[in-house]
Amino acid sequence: MILFDRAKKILLTPTEEWPVIKAESLSVADMYTRYAMILAAIPAVAGLIGQSVIGRPIVGVQIRSSFFDGFTYAVLTYALSLAAVYILGMIIDNLAPTFGCRKDFPTSLKVAVFSYTASWVAGVFQIIPALSWLSILGLYSLYLMYLGLRELKEVPADKMLGYYSFTLVAAVVIWIIIGTVVSLIVLGT
């Protein structure tokens, strides 16, 4: 697995790439050290630069966060993003029997890790705060998650909507919790 090639293929040709991912024997360590830990750094580093170096223009003045606040934001975003993927993988795995699928944590984690690709890559827009709204393109990860569940977990067609819906809600709740925690710690609000 070559990082750039995998990211490009999962973003541009996901229906062809999920079967390739399915066939690979990847350990949790492989998925983290060779993929997730690298891509999760994109929004963290971009956010640090965007907040502490570039800043936001407000009434003609560039407002920048302190380096400490930017660094805290980056570390929290990075660590919680990696934790979120693991937690989502656990949720996918624990829901599997309910929806006619077998429990298999490495496969469930594959769905979570590779689905997050769009979100991590879209995090690059954090580098220019005025363009940070383009991070919404990361919502493509939700579609990737749908395709990954269908292909890797082999969900029966009549249970796919339910499995995806529960997984989607879990992913959104995790995202809200991360945003709240980061805001509370960095902004103190």
Backbone as a chain_set.jsonl record, in Angstrom:
{"seq": "MILFDRAKKILLTPTEEWPVIKAESLSVADMYTRYAMILAAIPAVAGLIGQSVIGRPIVGVQIRSSFFDGFTYAVLTYALSLAAVYILGMIIDNLAPTFGCRKDFPTSLKVAVFSYTASWVAGVFQIIPALSWLSILGLYSLYLMYLGLRELKEVPADKMLGYYSFTLVAAVVIWIIIGTVVSLIVLGT", "coords": {"N": [[0.842, -1.183, 0.0], [0.764, 2.047, -1.023], [0.818, 5.214, 0.201], [0.01, 7.771, -1.098], [-0.986, 6.852, -3.552], [-3.037, 5.112, -2.678], [-4.752, 6.923, -1.321], [-5.494, 8.627, -3.435], [-6.811, 6.805, -5.127], [-8.917, 5.848, -3.481], [-10.375, 8.145, -3.223], [-10.991, 8.907, -5.876], [-11.726, 6.628, -7.367], [-13.482, 4.876, -5.786], [-15.211, 2.595, -5.851], [-13.74, 0.731, -7.196], [-11.492, 0.566, -5.628], [-12.19, -0.274, -3.004], [-12.619, -3.163, -3.154], [-9.941, -3.93, -3.528], [-8.777, -3.092, -1.139], [-10.196, -4.73, 0.567], [-9.117, -7.231, -0.035], [-6.569, -7.068, 0.98], [-4.322, -7.908, 3.598], [-4.225, -6.317, 6.383], [-2.864, -5.121, 9.364], [-3.914, -3.607, 12.465], [-1.9, -1.901, 13.313], [-0.548, -1.491, 10.862], [-2.514, -0.073, 9.396], [-2.682, 2.24, 10.898], [0.024, 3.272, 11.202], [0.986, 3.398, 8.575], [-0.891, 4.827, 7.186], [-3.288, 6.194, 8.46], [-2.088, 7.777, 10.562], [-0.476, 9.469, 9.131], [-2.161, 10.813, 7.246], [-4.007, 11.972, 9.014], [-2.556, 13.985, 10.062], [-2.7, 16.069, 8.279], [-5.058, 17.936, 8.488], [-4.499, 18.794, 11.077], [-1.914, 20.007, 11.053], [-2.34, 21.902, 9.029], [-4.349, 23.417, 10.248], [-2.932, 24.47, 12.435], [-1.033, 26.124, 11.114], [-2.803, 27.803, 9.711], [-4.264, 29.061, 11.808], [-2.302, 30.133, 13.562], [-0.223, 31.276, 12.058], [-1.143, 32.425, 9.588], [-3.802, 33.446, 10.098], [-7.062, 35.034, 10.612], [-8.784, 37.419, 8.638], [-10.283, 40.113, 10.14], [-12.299, 42.775, 10.04], [-10.374, 44.131, 8.489], [-8.03, 43.541, 9.853], [-5.54, 41.182, 10.61], [-6.179, 38.484, 12.555], [-4.619, 36.388, 14.727], [-4.151, 33.243, 16.32], [-2.473, 32.413, 19.376], [0.714, 30.757, 19.269], [0.798, 28.647, 21.042], [-1.949, 28.082, 21.499], [-2.662, 27.354, 18.883], [-0.988, 25.141, 18.534], [-1.931, 23.461, 20.534], [-4.511, 23.054, 19.566], [-3.833, 21.654, 17.198], [-2.579, 19.301, 18.182], [-4.65, 18.157, 19.72], [-6.675, 17.859, 17.769], [-5.417, 16.072, 16.05], [-4.843, 13.788, 17.718], [-7.429, 13.138, 18.674], [-8.75, 12.652, 16.301], [-7.508, 10.319, 15.405], [-8.257, 8.638, 17.489], [-11.014, 8.719, 17.121], [-11.38, 7.33, 14.712], [-10.685, 4.756, 15.498], [-12.62, 4.247, 17.471], [-14.937, 4.457, 15.895], [-14.478, 2.277, 14.227], [-14.738, 0.228, 16.145], [-17.44, 0.525, 16.783], [-18.65, -0.025, 14.299], [-17.895, -2.69, 14.113], [-19.127, -3.834, 16.378], [-21.806, -3.437, 15.791], [-22.171, -5.107, 13.667], [-23.183, -7.94, 13.895], [-25.891, -7.448, 14.418], [-26.837, -6.584, 12.012], [-26.614, -8.694, 10.279], [-23.972, -9.308, 9.626], [-20.558, -10.477, 9.961], [-18.565, -10.26, 12.906], [-15.494, -8.688, 12.777], [-12.863, -7.19, 13.581], [-10.46, -6.003, 12.328], [-11.368, -5.698, 9.643], [-13.589, -4.044, 10.027], [-12.285, -1.801, 11.014], [-10.815, -1.11, 8.772], [-12.86, -0.071, 7.15], [-13.517, 2.246, 8.622], [-11.017, 3.659, 8.767], [-10.181, 4.045, 6.023], [-12.391, 5.328, 5.025], [-12.276, 7.802, 6.219], [-10.508, 9.233, 4.708], [-11.254, 11.315, 2.815], [-12.133, 13.326, 4.537], [-9.796, 13.885, 6.018], [-8.043, 14.733, 3.949], [-9.44, 16.939, 2.925], [-9.064, 18.616, 5.015], [-6.87, 20.148, 4.47], [-7.623, 22.632, 3.64], [-7.802, 24.148, 5.897], [-5.523, 25.545, 6.18], [-5.668, 28.035, 5.05], [-7.548, 30.214, 6.521], [-9.756, 31.676, 5.442], [-10.634, 30.012, 3.482], [-11.428, 27.792, 4.791], [-14.005, 26.846, 4.974], [-14.294, 25.185, 2.835], [-13.622, 22.738, 3.729], [-15.82, 21.271, 4.062], [-16.031, 19.561, 1.986], [-15.052, 17.238, 2.911], [-17.182, 15.74, 3.703], [-17.639, 13.867, 1.856], [-16.507, 11.614, 2.8], [-18.524, 10.264, 4.119], [-19.978, 9.053, 2.109], [-17.972, 7.384, 1.14], [-17.773, 5.738, 3.352], [-20.223, 4.416, 3.259], [-19.918, 2.917, 0.862], [-17.719, 1.372, 1.635], [-18.723, -0.094, 3.826], [-20.661, -1.62, 2.515], [-19.102, -3.134, 0.71], [-16.904, -4.291, 2.221], [-17.982, -5.292, 4.639], [-19.977, -6.84, 3.7], [-22.819, -6.504, 3.767], [-26.159, -7.595, 3.999], [-28.504, -6.739, 1.469], [-31.076, -5.869, 2.311], [-30.567, -4.935, 4.827], [-28.758, -2.937, 4.697], [-29.358, -0.144, 4.687], [-30.165, 0.326, 7.34], [-27.838, -0.414, 8.808], [-25.948, 1.357, 7.736], [-27.179, 3.784, 8.475], [-27.126, 3.743, 11.327], [-24.35, 3.68, 11.676], [-23.623, 6.062, 10.446], [-24.876, 7.956, 12.132], [-23.396, 7.454, 14.45], [-20.817, 8.245, 13.564], [-21.237, 11.002, 13.121], [-21.95, 11.863, 15.713], [-19.556, 11.295, 17.059], [-17.876, 13.113, 15.714], [-19.055, 15.559, 16.512], [-18.59, 15.466, 19.264], [-15.77, 15.527, 19.308], [-15.291, 18.077, 18.166], [-16.493, 19.674, 20.134], [-14.953, 19.066, 22.428], [-12.38, 19.95, 21.604], [-12.935, 22.677, 21.208], [-13.712, 23.454, 23.809], [-11.337, 23.061, 25.223], [-9.32, 24.522, 23.795], [-10.47, 27.064, 23.223], [-11.679, 27.563, 25.579], [-14.367, 27.737, 25.987]], "CA": [[0.0, 0.0, 0.0], [1.489, 3.303, -1.106], [-0.102, 6.199, 0.761], [-0.566, 8.709, -2.06], [-1.751, 6.073, -4.516], [-4.254, 4.639, -2.012], [-5.63, 8.073, -1.077], [-6.023, 9.059, -4.73], [-7.764, 5.81, -5.638], [-10.131, 5.777, -2.654], [-11.14, 9.366, -3.48], [-11.429, 9.041, -7.263], [-12.333, 5.391, -7.882], [-13.712, 4.071, -4.589], [-15.838, 1.291, -6.106], [-12.672, -0.165, -7.629], [-10.457, 0.467, -4.59], [-12.642, -1.042, -1.843], [-12.281, -4.588, -3.266], [-8.489, -4.079, -3.343], [-8.565, -2.967, 0.305], [-10.772, -5.937, 1.163], [-8.216, -8.367, -0.264], [-5.301, -6.875, 1.687], [-4.237, -8.297, 5.0], [-3.622, -5.18, 7.093], [-3.039, -5.11, 10.813], [-4.271, -2.3, 13.028], [-0.663, -1.099, 13.272], [-0.324, -1.087, 9.468], [-3.475, 0.961, 9.008], [-2.361, 3.48, 11.601], [1.358, 3.83, 10.941], [1.245, 3.61, 7.154], [-1.96, 5.573, 6.529], [-4.062, 7.122, 9.29], [-1.263, 8.738, 11.298], [0.063, 10.435, 8.175], [-3.241, 11.656, 6.722], [-4.63, 12.738, 10.098], [-1.713, 15.158, 10.33], [-3.006, 17.152, 7.331], [-5.861, 19.013, 9.071], [-3.869, 19.301, 12.299], [-0.832, 20.935, 10.68], [-2.957, 23.007, 8.288], [-5.023, 24.258, 11.237], [-1.892, 25.191, 13.183], [-0.519, 27.194, 10.252], [-3.886, 28.743, 9.436], [-4.644, 29.83, 12.986], [-1.202, 30.808, 14.249], [0.678, 31.986, 11.149], [-1.891, 33.236, 8.623], [-4.852, 34.158, 10.815], [-8.306, 35.414, 9.936], [-8.987, 38.862, 8.525], [-11.502, 40.617, 10.766], [-12.355, 44.223, 9.891], [-9.107, 44.605, 7.943], [-6.897, 43.198, 10.712], [-5.297, 39.747, 10.695], [-6.243, 37.985, 13.925], [-3.959, 35.093, 14.818], [-4.106, 32.586, 17.627], [-1.106, 32.231, 19.865], [1.279, 29.483, 18.818], [0.399, 27.633, 22.015], [-3.332, 27.685, 21.197], [-2.643, 26.644, 17.607], [-0.342, 23.846, 18.748], [-2.886, 22.671, 21.316], [-5.543, 22.674, 18.599], [-3.277, 20.649, 16.294], [-2.364, 18.041, 18.901], [-5.96, 17.601, 20.057], [-7.337, 17.447, 16.534], [-4.714, 14.884, 15.566], [-5.054, 12.65, 18.62], [-8.84, 12.768, 18.717], [-9.096, 12.098, 14.996], [-7.05, 8.925, 15.408], [-9.125, 7.916, 18.423], [-12.342, 8.637, 16.506], [-11.361, 6.249, 13.725], [-10.676, 3.496, 16.242], [-13.945, 4.106, 18.093], [-15.89, 4.16, 14.821], [-14.221, 0.878, 13.853], [-15.346, -0.626, 17.178], [-18.893, 0.618, 16.636], [-18.987, -0.783, 13.092], [-17.726, -4.107, 14.416], [-20.129, -4.278, 17.352], [-23.118, -3.426, 15.146], [-22.187, -6.085, 12.572], [-24.126, -9.067, 14.032], [-27.261, -6.936, 14.375], [-27.223, -6.373, 10.618], [-26.328, -9.874, 9.486], [-22.56, -9.359, 9.216], [-19.719, -11.089, 10.987], [-17.626, -9.393, 13.623], [-14.117, -8.817, 12.305], [-12.402, -5.828, 13.864], [-9.594, -5.403, 11.299], [-12.182, -5.295, 8.499], [-14.377, -2.879, 10.453], [-11.362, -0.67, 11.105], [-10.527, -0.707, 7.391], [-13.951, 0.802, 6.717], [-13.377, 3.53, 9.307], [-9.764, 4.345, 8.389], [-10.131, 4.488, 4.635], [-13.503, 6.261, 4.824], [-11.875, 9.121, 6.716], [-9.565, 9.853, 3.772], [-11.758, 12.585, 2.279], [-12.159, 14.298, 5.629], [-8.42, 14.299, 6.31], [-7.49, 15.476, 2.82], [-10.134, 18.234, 2.87], [-8.528, 19.43, 6.097], [-5.813, 21.027, 3.959], [-8.19, 23.975, 3.498], [-7.63, 24.859, 7.159], [-4.297, 26.335, 6.111], [-6.093, 29.409, 4.742], [-8.826, 30.301, 7.235], [-10.848, 32.169, 4.604], [-11.091, 28.89, 2.658], [-11.684, 26.628, 5.648], [-15.349, 26.342, 4.724], [-14.188, 24.124, 1.828], [-13.44, 21.464, 4.432], [-17.099, 20.556, 3.936], [-15.82, 18.506, 0.99], [-14.765, 16.029, 3.672], [-18.408, 14.951, 3.864], [-17.523, 12.748, 0.908], [-16.145, 10.454, 3.623], [-19.737, 9.537, 4.468], [-20.26, 8.203, 0.949], [-16.941, 6.353, 1.153], [-18.132, 4.805, 4.416], [-21.317, 3.598, 2.72], [-19.339, 1.954, -0.078], [-16.865, 0.466, 2.388], [-19.587, -1.028, 4.568], [-21.293, -2.531, 1.557], [-18.11, -4.042, 0.123], [-16.069, -5.026, 3.172], [-18.773, -5.993, 5.644], [-20.914, -7.706, 2.981], [-24.117, -6.298, 4.414], [-27.315, -7.985, 3.175], [-29.135, -5.558, 0.864], [-32.225, -5.396, 3.08], [-30.115, -4.377, 6.109], [-27.727, -1.927, 4.437], [-29.808, 1.183, 5.101], [-30.114, 0.386, 8.799], [-26.429, -0.465, 9.245], [-25.338, 2.642, 7.373], [-27.793, 4.854, 9.269], [-26.556, 3.709, 12.679], [-22.937, 4.037, 11.577], [-23.602, 7.49, 10.126], [-25.186, 8.685, 13.369], [-22.231, 7.306, 15.327], [-19.735, 9.08, 13.029], [-21.588, 12.407, 13.361], [-21.851, 12.101, 17.16], [-18.128, 11.34, 17.375], [-17.37, 14.381, 15.175], [-19.55, 16.639, 17.385], [-17.862, 15.371, 20.541], [-14.407, 16.018, 19.087], [-15.364, 19.534, 18.014], [-16.815, 20.264, 21.433], [-13.781, 18.917, 23.309], [-11.327, 20.85, 21.125], [-13.379, 24.047, 21.494], [-13.66, 23.687, 25.257], [-9.964, 23.132, 25.69], [-8.564, 25.584, 23.129], [-11.117, 28.36, 23.367], [-12.137, 27.721, 26.955], [-15.807, 28.051, 26.005]], "C": [[0.884, 1.241, 0.0], [0.483, 4.399, -0.775], [-0.77, 7.08, -0.3], [-1.458, 7.985, -3.056], [-3.078, 5.601, -3.921], [-5.23, 5.793, -1.811], [-6.28, 8.54, -2.377], [-7.096, 8.093, -5.225], [-9.037, 5.746, -4.8], [-10.998, 7.013, -2.879], [-11.745, 9.387, -4.891], [-12.129, 7.805, -7.831], [-12.637, 4.446, -6.719], [-14.339, 2.699, -4.859], [-14.824, 0.27, -6.607], [-11.658, -0.403, -6.502], [-10.912, -0.34, -3.376], [-12.373, -2.539, -1.98], [-10.777, -4.863, -3.089], [-8.164, -4.043, -1.851], [-9.06, -4.238, 1.006], [-9.806, -7.118, 1.077], [-6.9, -8.258, 0.512], [-5.401, -7.344, 3.134], [-3.479, -7.196, 5.735], [-3.891, -5.307, 8.583], [-3.474, -3.711, 11.24], [-3.058, -1.377, 12.96], [-0.368, -0.618, 11.859], [-1.232, 0.066, 9.075], [-3.157, 2.298, 9.67], [-1.027, 4.061, 11.161], [1.594, 4.153, 9.469], [0.176, 4.45, 6.453], [-2.574, 6.635, 7.455], [-3.198, 8.181, 9.979], [-0.674, 9.813, 10.376], [-1.038, 11.373, 7.687], [-3.905, 12.498, 7.807], [-3.816, 13.973, 10.449], [-2.063, 16.341, 9.416], [-3.868, 18.243, 7.964], [-5.23, 19.603, 10.333], [-2.804, 20.341, 11.97], [-1.398, 22.143, 9.928], [-3.665, 23.968, 9.243], [-4.037, 25.073, 12.062], [-1.364, 26.365, 12.368], [-1.594, 28.251, 10.018], [-4.226, 29.623, 10.619], [-3.51, 30.69, 13.543], [-0.292, 31.613, 13.338], [-0.102, 32.935, 10.241], [-2.963, 34.068, 9.314], [-6.046, 34.498, 9.949], [-8.382, 36.936, 9.819], [-10.332, 39.256, 9.145], [-11.407, 42.131, 10.774], [-10.975, 44.769, 9.483], [-7.87, 44.288, 8.765], [-6.766, 41.67, 10.746], [-5.267, 39.335, 12.168], [-5.652, 36.569, 13.928], [-4.074, 34.553, 16.234], [-2.652, 32.555, 18.083], [-0.592, 30.891, 19.349], [0.851, 28.366, 19.757], [-1.019, 27.146, 21.743], [-3.406, 26.896, 19.888], [-2.054, 25.249, 17.743], [-1.266, 22.919, 19.535], [-4.003, 22.171, 20.42], [-5.043, 21.53, 17.72], [-3.126, 19.293, 16.98], [-3.698, 17.379, 19.232], [-6.686, 17.076, 18.826], [-6.73, 16.147, 16.02], [-5.037, 13.662, 16.425], [-6.512, 12.187, 18.621], [-9.331, 12.205, 17.39], [-8.694, 10.627, 14.916], [-7.895, 8.072, 16.357], [-10.512, 7.71, 17.819], [-12.42, 7.493, 15.504], [-11.428, 4.896, 14.432], [-12.049, 3.228, 16.856], [-14.995, 3.772, 17.035], [-15.709, 2.725, 14.328], [-14.841, -0.089, 14.848], [-16.862, -0.632, 17.051], [-19.35, -0.19, 15.417], [-18.936, -2.279, 13.39], [-18.803, -4.619, 15.366], [-21.546, -4.276, 16.785], [-23.278, -4.552, 14.126], [-23.185, -7.225, 12.764], [-25.596, -8.642, 13.957], [-27.766, -6.821, 12.942], [-26.756, -7.509, 9.699], [-24.901, -9.991, 8.976], [-21.749, -10.024, 10.32], [-18.818, -10.045, 11.63], [-16.224, -9.711, 13.127], [-13.506, -7.422, 12.433], [-11.456, -5.267, 12.806], [-10.372, -4.937, 10.058], [-13.019, -4.067, 8.837], [-13.505, -1.638, 10.539], [-10.947, -0.196, 9.714], [-11.593, 0.265, 6.894], [-13.772, 2.192, 7.332], [-12.158, 4.307, 8.808], [-9.834, 4.889, 6.974], [-11.297, 5.407, 4.276], [-13.106, 7.678, 5.221], [-10.972, 9.875, 5.748], [-10.034, 11.219, 3.29], [-11.754, 13.675, 3.34], [-10.749, 14.814, 5.939], [-7.833, 15.147, 5.185], [-8.143, 16.861, 2.717], [-9.666, 19.164, 3.98], [-7.422, 20.361, 5.661], [-6.323, 22.464, 3.828], [-8.109, 24.789, 4.79], [-6.406, 25.773, 7.133], [-4.59, 27.797, 5.779], [-7.476, 29.577, 5.353], [-10.0, 30.786, 6.395], [-11.411, 31.062, 3.71], [-11.491, 27.675, 3.484], [-13.084, 26.055, 5.462], [-15.34, 25.226, 3.676], [-13.919, 22.752, 2.453], [-14.718, 20.638, 4.401], [-16.998, 19.451, 2.883], [-15.482, 17.175, 1.663], [-15.994, 15.176, 3.924], [-18.465, 13.793, 2.868], [-17.13, 11.469, 1.648], [-17.368, 9.619, 3.982], [-20.17, 8.608, 3.334], [-19.245, 7.064, 0.885], [-17.257, 5.297, 2.21], [-19.259, 3.875, 3.947], [-20.761, 2.509, 1.796], [-18.477, 0.92, 0.647], [-17.66, -0.55, 3.192], [-20.153, -2.083, 3.635], [-20.303, -3.576, 1.049], [-17.392, -4.902, 1.157], [-16.875, -5.831, 4.183], [-19.816, -6.917, 5.027], [-22.303, -7.692, 3.629], [-25.227, -6.791, 3.486], [-28.056, -6.729, 2.701], [-30.272, -4.995, 1.71], [-31.822, -4.774, 4.425], [-29.11, -3.245, 5.94], [-28.141, -0.551, 4.939], [-29.735, 1.334, 6.62], [-28.692, 0.44, 9.331], [-25.746, 0.865, 8.958], [-25.887, 3.778, 8.238], [-27.216, 4.901, 10.685], [-25.093, 4.126, 12.672], [-22.781, 5.524, 11.3], [-23.863, 8.328, 11.378], [-23.993, 8.617, 14.322], [-21.09, 8.206, 14.864], [-20.001, 10.562, 13.304], [-21.471, 12.744, 14.849], [-20.377, 12.186, 17.58], [-17.529, 12.67, 16.917], [-17.809, 15.559, 16.062], [-18.806, 16.631, 18.715], [-16.439, 15.91, 20.384], [-14.401, 17.536, 18.964], [-15.629, 20.24, 19.323], [-15.617, 20.211, 22.367], [-12.685, 19.885, 22.894], [-11.697, 22.302, 21.438], [-13.278, 24.375, 22.969], [-12.233, 23.864, 25.759], [-9.217, 24.314, 25.1], [-9.165, 26.959, 23.375], [-11.591, 28.615, 24.806], [-13.605, 28.076, 27.043], [-16.626, 26.799, 25.934]], "O": [[1.665, 1.452, 0.928], [-0.574, 4.495, -1.399], [-1.997, 7.12, -0.382], [-2.554, 8.448, -3.37], [-4.119, 5.677, -4.574], [-6.417, 5.652, -2.102], [-7.48, 8.816, -2.411], [-8.157, 8.513, -5.686], [-10.128, 5.603, -5.351], [-12.22, 6.944, -2.744], [-12.877, 9.833, -5.076], [-13.018, 7.922, -8.674], [-12.108, 3.336, -6.671], [-14.024, 1.736, -4.16], [-15.034, -0.933, -6.455], [-11.039, -1.465, -6.44], [-10.094, -1.032, -2.77], [-11.933, -3.154, -1.008], [-10.394, -5.907, -2.561], [-7.38, -4.853, -1.357], [-8.415, -4.746, 1.923], [-9.698, -7.909, 2.014], [-6.196, -9.254, 0.68], [-6.431, -7.191, 3.79], [-2.249, -7.15, 5.711], [-5.019, -5.57, 9.002], [-3.406, -2.759, 10.462], [-3.18, -0.209, 12.592], [0.02, 0.534, 11.667], [-0.785, 1.056, 8.496], [-3.342, 3.357, 9.07], [-0.959, 5.231, 10.784], [2.329, 5.089, 9.154], [0.307, 4.757, 5.268], [-2.39, 7.833, 7.241], [-3.548, 9.361, 9.973], [-0.41, 10.933, 10.811], [-0.869, 12.592, 7.711], [-4.322, 13.626, 7.541], [-4.332, 14.905, 11.066], [-1.756, 17.487, 9.745], [-3.443, 19.399, 7.978], [-5.41, 20.787, 10.62], [-2.796, 21.43, 12.544], [-0.98, 23.276, 10.166], [-3.593, 25.185, 9.072], [-4.287, 26.243, 12.352], [-1.26, 27.48, 12.88], [-1.328, 29.449, 10.115], [-4.456, 30.821, 10.449], [-3.728, 31.833, 13.945], [0.356, 32.552, 13.801], [0.237, 34.113, 10.135], [-3.017, 35.283, 9.124], [-6.049, 34.286, 8.737], [-8.084, 37.656, 10.772], [-11.385, 38.784, 8.716], [-10.541, 42.704, 11.435], [-10.481, 45.738, 10.06], [-6.771, 44.718, 8.416], [-7.76, 40.957, 10.892], [-4.417, 39.796, 12.929], [-6.128, 35.68, 13.223], [-4.091, 35.304, 17.209], [-1.728, 32.658, 17.276], [-1.378, 29.998, 19.032], [0.572, 27.254, 19.309], [-1.274, 25.942, 21.753], [-4.121, 25.898, 19.794], [-2.551, 24.293, 17.147], [-1.368, 21.73, 19.23], [-4.4, 21.008, 20.499], [-5.754, 20.546, 17.52], [-3.501, 18.263, 16.421], [-3.856, 16.173, 19.044], [-7.243, 15.979, 18.844], [-7.447, 15.236, 15.608], [-5.456, 12.626, 15.909], [-6.79, 10.989, 18.574], [-10.234, 11.369, 17.366], [-9.452, 9.794, 14.419], [-8.206, 6.92, 16.055], [-11.115, 6.65, 17.986], [-13.416, 6.772, 15.457], [-12.152, 4.0, 13.999], [-12.571, 2.117, 16.769], [-15.844, 2.907, 17.25], [-16.691, 2.038, 14.045], [-15.406, -1.11, 14.454], [-17.497, -1.677, 17.195], [-20.319, -0.945, 15.495], [-19.813, -3.038, 12.977], [-19.33, -5.715, 15.178], [-22.397, -5.034, 17.249], [-24.399, -4.908, 13.764], [-23.983, -7.467, 11.859], [-26.442, -9.4, 13.482], [-28.963, -6.942, 12.683], [-26.535, -7.308, 8.504], [-24.646, -10.696, 7.999], [-22.193, -10.121, 11.464], [-18.376, -9.09, 10.992], [-15.824, -10.874, 13.068], [-13.613, -6.591, 11.531], [-11.639, -4.116, 12.409], [-10.059, -3.89, 9.491], [-13.143, -3.154, 8.021], [-13.938, -0.544, 10.176], [-10.748, 1.001, 9.504], [-11.278, 1.292, 6.294], [-13.867, 3.199, 6.63], [-12.269, 5.484, 8.465], [-9.574, 6.071, 6.75], [-11.202, 6.182, 3.324], [-13.562, 8.646, 4.611], [-10.7, 11.056, 5.962], [-9.275, 12.186, 3.355], [-11.405, 14.821, 3.058], [-10.536, 16.015, 6.101], [-7.196, 16.168, 5.444], [-7.457, 17.847, 2.448], [-9.854, 20.377, 3.89], [-7.062, 21.278, 6.399], [-5.537, 23.409, 3.898], [-8.329, 26.0, 4.769], [-6.273, 26.668, 7.968], [-3.845, 28.691, 6.18], [-8.469, 29.134, 4.775], [-11.13, 30.351, 6.613], [-12.542, 31.165, 3.234], [-11.854, 26.639, 2.928], [-13.315, 24.885, 5.767], [-16.264, 24.413, 3.627], [-13.985, 21.729, 1.771], [-14.695, 19.44, 4.683], [-17.793, 18.511, 2.891], [-15.613, 16.114, 1.053], [-15.874, 14.015, 4.314], [-19.25, 12.859, 3.031], [-17.394, 10.367, 1.168], [-17.266, 8.402, 4.134], [-20.668, 7.508, 3.577], [-19.605, 5.919, 0.612], [-17.035, 4.106, 1.992], [-19.231, 2.676, 4.223], [-21.095, 1.332, 1.934], [-18.504, -0.264, 0.311], [-17.31, -1.729, 3.233], [-20.127, -3.278, 3.929], [-20.629, -4.76, 0.967], [-17.285, -6.116, 0.984], [-16.483, -6.942, 4.541], [-20.466, -7.687, 5.735], [-22.862, -8.73, 3.981], [-25.238, -6.441, 2.306], [-28.21, -5.772, 3.459], [-30.42, -3.778, 1.818], [-32.652, -4.153, 5.089], [-28.66, -2.659, 6.925], [-27.335, 0.141, 5.561], [-29.288, 2.366, 7.122], [-28.38, 1.249, 10.204], [-25.06, 1.427, 9.812], [-25.128, 4.639, 8.682], [-26.861, 5.971, 11.181], [-24.647, 4.847, 13.565], [-21.899, 6.173, 11.863], [-23.149, 9.294, 11.646], [-23.627, 9.623, 14.931], [-20.458, 8.867, 15.688], [-19.086, 11.296, 13.68], [-20.947, 13.8, 15.203], [-20.004, 13.055, 18.369], [-16.759, 13.288, 17.653], [-17.012, 16.458, 16.329], [-18.435, 17.688, 19.227], [-15.961, 16.663, 21.232], [-13.585, 18.205, 19.598], [-15.051, 21.293, 19.593], [-15.299, 21.201, 23.027], [-12.116, 20.573, 23.743], [-10.848, 23.071, 21.889], [-12.811, 25.452, 23.34], [-11.96, 24.71, 26.61], [-8.543, 25.041, 25.83], [-8.45, 27.908, 23.698], [-11.867, 29.753, 25.185], [-14.055, 28.644, 28.038], [-17.855, 26.865, 25.937]]}, "num_chains": 1, "name": "protein.A"}
